[in-house]
Amino acid sequence: MRWQAKFLALLVLAFTAGSIDVRAESWRKHVYRPDRFETEFSGEVVVRASQISDAAKARIERSTNYIQDGGSFKYMVTAALTKSGVNLDKGVAAGFGSYKCQSSLGQTALTLPGGTGRETRGAGCEGGFQVDARYYAVGNWFYQVIAHYKAGGEKSARRFLQSFKVIGQ
């Protein structure tokens, strides 16, 4: 009788653990037409207008952050509409530099219709995170697509980054 109770408890634990994993990985496409992009998130997304300094208001029309914070990871898209175009090199340097990574894992040029992009990866970033980031310049739009995660989160981070698409150009 005792072994049956232990077996039943293990079975319930295994089923529950499987259910938790499935919920954690329930990816869903989100479409944000005003900011002209779509992407997949695996959980609740907080949408917040970015704080724009008075100096930056001369260059930036508006900017919005889309954030999923899972504790051991954070997925974020920042969509900024500029007034006179985007300097991709400056945007990448400023954006990626803010994560204070100890080592660079490389940069890759990205192509997309009507724009340019770059992927940058770093390890040993502030707080012990790894950061994979994609930056896109499309007309007057500048997109920062950031996966900020702990070891073991690479597969989900890649899925998030690869799901991002510019729409309505």
N, C-alpha and C positions, 0 to 999 in steps of 0.2 A: 504494500500500500504506500509505503514511504517513497519508493522509487517512482511510483506513478505520479505522486504529487510533485516530486522534483522535475519529472519529465514534463508535466503539464505547465509548471512554472517556467521552465526553459522555453517551451513552445510559445507561451504567451509573450515572454521577453523577446524572443526572436521575431515574432510577428509585429510586436510594438516597435522594435528597432527598425524593421523594414518600413513600417508606415511612416516613421519620423523621417527617414531618408527620402522617401517619395515626396513628402510635403516640402522638404527643404529644396528639392530640385524640380518644383513645378514651374517651369519656365512658361512665360506668357508674353506675347508680342504687345508692345505699347506703341501707339502711333500718336505723335505730337505734331499735328499739321501746322500750327502757328510757327513752330520752330523748324519745320521742314525735315523731320527725321523720324525714323522708327528704330526700335531696338527691343531686345528681350531682357526682362528682368525675372529673377526667380522668387521674388517676394514683394512685399509692400514698398512702394516708391513714394518718397517725399518730394514734392515739387515746390521750389522756392525761388523767388527772384533774387538774383545776385546783388550784393552790395557793390555799388559802383562809386568810386571816389569822385570828387569834384573834378580832379585833373583828368580822369579817365572818361568822364561824361562828354568831353570834347571829341573823343574818338569812338565811343560806344553808344549806340542807340538804346539797346536793352540786352539783358543777359539773364538766363534762367538755369538753375541747377536742378537736375533730376537725380535723386540719390536713393540707393538701397544700401542700408547699413546692417550687415549681418554679424557684427562683432568681430569675427575673425577675417572678415572681408568687407570691402565697400566697393560698390559699382556706382560710377557717376558719369553723367553726361552734362557738360556745360555747353549751352548753345548761346553764342553771342552774335548779335547783329551789329556790325561796325558801320560807321558813317562813310568811310572812304577806302575800304578794302583791308586785306589781312597781310601782315608780314609773317609768313609761316615760321621762318627761322627764329624770329624773336618770340613768337608765341610758344614754340616748342621749348626754347631755352628757359623762358620764364615759368611755364607750366610745369615742366619736368623737374626743373631746378628746385622747386618748392618741396619736393619729397626727400631731398638730402640723401640720395642713395650713395652707398659706399663704392659700388661698382656698377659699371654699365655693361649690360648684356647685349648691346648692339642697337643699331638703328636700321630701319628698312624703309625705303620709299614706297608709297602706296599710290595707286592710280585710281581715279574714279571719274566718271563723266562730268565735265565742267569744273573740275577742281584738282587739287593736289593734296597729298597727305604724307604722313610719316608715322611709323610706329617706333617707339623707344621703350626699352626694357631695362629695369635696374633691380639689383639685389642689395640686401643689407640697408634698406631704406628706413627712415625714421620709424621707431617703434618695432623694428624687426620684421617689417613687411617687405614683400616684393611688389614692384609696381610695373604693370604693363600698360602703356598708354598709346592711344592713337589720336593724332591731331589732323584735322581736315580744314582746308581753306576752300570755300566754294562761293565765288562772288564776294559779297560782303559778309558772309557767314563764317564764323570760326567755331569749330566743334572740338571739344576735348572729351575723349572717351577714355575713362580711367578705371582700371581694375587694380585694387589695392588689397593684397591678400597675404595670408600666412602660408607656410609650406603645406602642400597637399591640396591647395585650392587652384592649381594651374588649369585643370580641365574646365572647370566652371568659368574661370576668368577668360579663357580663350573663347568659350562659347559666347559670353557676353560681348567681348570685343568684336568678334566676327559677325554678330547679329546686327550691328549698327549699319544703317543705310540712310543716305540722304534721299529725300523724296521731294516732289513738286518743284523741281528746278525750273 
